Amino acid sequence: MVTRTVIVVGGGASGMMAAGQAASVGAKVLLLEKMPRPGRKLGITGKGRCNLTNVASPAEFIAHFGATGIFLRQAFHRFSNDELVAFFEGLGVPTVVERGGRIFPSSGQARDVVDALTGWIRTQGVVVRNGAVVDGLLIEGGRVRGVRDSDGKDHPADAVIVATGGVSYPATGSTGDGYRLAKAAGHSIVPVRPALVPLETKGDVAPRLQGLSMRNVNVGVLVDGAKRGEMFGEMLFTHFGLSGPVILSLSGEVADALNAGGRVDISIDLKPALDERKLDERLLRDLDLHGKRKFETLLKGLLPTKMIPLCVEQVGISPDRRGYQITAGERGRLRAWLNDFRLEVVGVRPIAEAIVTAGGVDTKEIDPRTMASRRVDGLYFAGEVMDVDADTGGYNLQAAFSTGWLAGRSAAEG
Ligand SMILES: Cc1cc2nc3c(=O)[nH]c(=O)nc-3n(C[C@H](O)[C@H](O)[C@H](O)COP(=O)(O)OP(=O)(O)OC[C@H]3O[C@@H](n4cnc5c(N)ncnc54)[C@H](O)[C@@H]3O)c2cc1C
């Protein structure tokens, strides 16, 4: 049997998985990575802890990817979350399940995931060339023949896997080269836009709370006053606005509404466990018990210290007012504020700051059973370069690994 030569363009999560899998079934594999070493983005995922995947069922996985989720069904079926966990355990990287079914390496180090993968591809016989930028695909008669690098050198191959990622966090190497390569090969590119991106808010409210992280809050998106989405979890105030898991997950909805010209507000329920009646009872109890305390002091039991001056200001109750002096109307204002603390959104951060790039190579032109191009024989795609993106929780990396697995095996087997 003739040994097939496979070139993988890009050494991210998907490219390393593709390269190792292709080599494991007998292909001669060359991995070309433009950065000084592979896995730069992988190394910063999950705040340096790498949320590898999730315990979710296949149906839940697909649902997290929205309209293009169904395209990933076969990839998830061929290389599932359970198989990914077993794969890393086999490489000496045991994992733990955390809140929301998120799976991380037990060591809490994304670095361990990168080291395990780079070590593994070498043992599979993959030749890795770092600092190698692929500039073009060599295509003849509707079939890929190899790639050309930025030094003008041609590298022949029977199959090429484009695994160049999106355009977010360009310092990690993903600068959108794959879109240009795919377009030149006759593929359509669904316009790219930021997904999972922080939000910019009006005024100085967020900057005043900069660095404050809120857990167990319920965050709603209001478009022209009507609720369009909500999510419970963790968020963060920054110097420009809002970030953190819940905000990132809601950002797609926000971006669409802003693009459509709507006014968007984020409504934060700081006490989601207490409905209006229970919250009122709680406030009454506090005011009764500590009636002589100043309003400002009373707030300490309800809010993080950094939020107190803002609350005092926005609710319009003097900080020196004693608990027993607070009227029912004032209590009502405080209750409303705690349940519906609002910030107007004026924009989303640039795509370079997005966790994931939405859009990319149109999945309609890729065979979901193999990740092969429907335009050019021998050409394959893997990972974020394709029009697939999900919310936070480990889904994006699982998609990169699953599509990388499938592209690698398919390219090697031809
Ligand atoms: C800060 C941050 C945190 C994240 N955390 C998580 C998380 O915890 N869990 C999760 O599921 N997802 C997370 N993601 C998303 C996840 O990292 C990506 O979806 C995933 O890395 C995509 O993998 P990929 O292989 O497709 O692309 P990438 O990982 O971007 O890899 C692409 C590679 O291709 C190389 N390349 C590009 N162009 C060329 C070229 N012309 N020639 C040669 N090489 C080239 C690049 O240098 C890069 O190494 C996070 C993303 C960011 C930015």
Ligand as a Chemical Component Dictionary entry (heavy atoms), coordinates in Angstrom:
data_LIG
# 
_chem_comp.id                   LIG 
_chem_comp.type                 NON-POLYMER 
_chem_comp.pdbx_formal_charge   0 
_chem_comp.three_letter_code    LIG 
# 
loop_
_chem_comp_atom.comp_id 
_chem_comp_atom.atom_id 
_chem_comp_atom.alt_atom_id 
_chem_comp_atom.type_symbol 
_chem_comp_atom.charge 
_chem_comp_atom.model_Cartn_x 
_chem_comp_atom.model_Cartn_y 
_chem_comp_atom.model_Cartn_z 
_chem_comp_atom.pdbx_ordinal 
LIG C1  C1  C 0 -8.911  33.426 25.765 1  
LIG C2  C2  C 0 -9.612  32.221 25.205 2  
LIG C3  C3  C 0 -10.078 31.238 26.065 3  
LIG C4  C4  C 0 -10.759 30.135 25.549 4  
LIG N1  N1  N 0 -11.158 29.162 26.416 5  
LIG C5  C5  C 0 -11.811 28.075 25.945 6  
LIG C6  C6  C 0 -12.157 27.006 26.816 7  
LIG O1  O1  O 0 -11.812 26.993 27.996 8  
LIG N2  N2  N 0 -12.875 25.974 26.288 9  
LIG C7  C7  C 0 -13.223 25.921 24.961 10 
LIG O2  O2  O 0 -13.885 24.960 24.556 11 
LIG N3  N3  N 0 -12.827 26.884 24.089 12 
LIG C8  C8  C 0 -12.126 27.939 24.557 13 
LIG N4  N4  N 0 -11.714 28.906 23.677 14 
LIG C9  C9  C 0 -11.961 28.717 22.218 15 
LIG C10 C10 C 0 -10.935 27.710 21.661 16 
LIG O3  O3  O 0 -9.661  28.050 22.126 17 
LIG C11 C11 C 0 -10.918 27.692 20.130 18 
LIG O4  O4  O 0 -12.218 27.483 19.655 19 
LIG C12 C12 C 0 -9.977  26.596 19.624 20 
LIG O5  O5  O 0 -8.666  26.844 20.051 21 
LIG C13 C13 C 0 -10.008 26.493 18.108 22 
LIG O6  O6  O 0 -9.029  25.561 17.723 23 
LIG P1  P1  P 0 -8.428  25.582 16.249 24 
LIG O7  O7  O 0 -7.443  24.487 16.191 25 
LIG O8  O8  O 0 -9.522  25.583 15.258 26 
LIG O9  O9  O 0 -7.726  27.012 16.114 27 
LIG P2  P2  P 0 -6.480  27.644 16.916 28 
LIG O10 O10 O 0 -6.379  27.040 18.256 29 
LIG O11 O11 O 0 -6.661  29.112 16.801 30 
LIG O12 O12 O 0 -5.229  27.183 16.075 31 
LIG C14 C14 C 0 -4.964  27.638 14.773 32 
LIG C15 C15 C 0 -3.487  27.523 14.519 33 
LIG O13 O13 O 0 -3.216  27.743 13.140 34 
LIG C16 C16 C 0 -2.016  28.497 13.024 35 
LIG N5  N5  N 0 -2.051  29.179 11.720 36 
LIG C17 C17 C 0 -2.910  30.143 11.323 37 
LIG N6  N6  N 0 -2.641  30.524 10.065 38 
LIG C18 C18 C 0 -1.575  29.785 9.647  39 
LIG C19 C19 C 0 -0.826  29.727 8.441  40 
LIG N7  N7  N 0 -1.106  30.512 7.400  41 
LIG N8  N8  N 0 0.204   28.853 8.375  42 
LIG C20 C20 C 0 0.523   28.054 9.413  43 
LIG N9  N9  N 0 -0.142  28.078 10.591 44 
LIG C21 C21 C 0 -1.189  28.922 10.701 45 
LIG C22 C22 C 0 -2.075  29.444 14.219 46 
LIG O14 O14 O 0 -0.813  29.946 14.547 47 
LIG C23 C23 C 0 -2.675  28.535 15.295 48 
LIG O15 O15 O 0 -1.658  27.867 16.030 49 
LIG C24 C24 C 0 -11.004 30.016 24.147 50 
LIG C25 C25 C 0 -10.513 30.999 23.295 51 
LIG C26 C26 C 0 -9.829  32.095 23.796 52 
LIG C27 C27 C 0 -9.300  33.129 22.855 53 
# 
loop_
_chem_comp_bond.comp_id 
_chem_comp_bond.atom_id_1 
_chem_comp_bond.atom_id_2 
_chem_comp_bond.value_order 
_chem_comp_bond.pdbx_ordinal 
LIG C1  C2  SING 1  
LIG C2  C3  SING 2  
LIG C2  C26 DOUB 3  
LIG C3  C4  DOUB 4  
LIG C4  N1  SING 5  
LIG C4  C24 SING 6  
LIG N1  C5  DOUB 7  
LIG C5  C6  SING 8  
LIG C5  C8  SING 9  
LIG C6  O1  DOUB 10 
LIG C6  N2  SING 11 
LIG N2  C7  SING 12 
LIG C7  O2  DOUB 13 
LIG C7  N3  SING 14 
LIG N3  C8  DOUB 15 
LIG C8  N4  SING 16 
LIG N4  C9  SING 17 
LIG N4  C24 SING 18 
LIG C9  C10 SING 19 
LIG C10 O3  SING 20 
LIG C10 C11 SING 21 
LIG C11 O4  SING 22 
LIG C11 C12 SING 23 
LIG C12 O5  SING 24 
LIG C12 C13 SING 25 
LIG C13 O6  SING 26 
LIG O6  P1  SING 27 
LIG P1  O7  DOUB 28 
LIG P1  O8  SING 29 
LIG P1  O9  SING 30 
LIG O9  P2  SING 31 
LIG P2  O10 DOUB 32 
LIG P2  O11 SING 33 
LIG P2  O12 SING 34 
LIG O12 C14 SING 35 
LIG C14 C15 SING 36 
LIG C15 O13 SING 37 
LIG C15 C23 SING 38 
LIG O13 C16 SING 39 
LIG C16 N5  SING 40 
LIG C16 C22 SING 41 
LIG N5  C17 SING 42 
LIG N5  C21 SING 43 
LIG C17 N6  DOUB 44 
LIG N6  C18 SING 45 
LIG C18 C19 SING 46 
LIG C18 C21 DOUB 47 
LIG C19 N7  SING 48 
LIG C19 N8  DOUB 49 
LIG N8  C20 SING 50 
LIG C20 N9  DOUB 51 
LIG N9  C21 SING 52 
LIG C22 O14 SING 53 
LIG C22 C23 SING 54 
LIG C23 O15 SING 55 
LIG C24 C25 DOUB 56 
LIG C25 C26 SING 57 
LIG C26 C27 SING 58 
# 
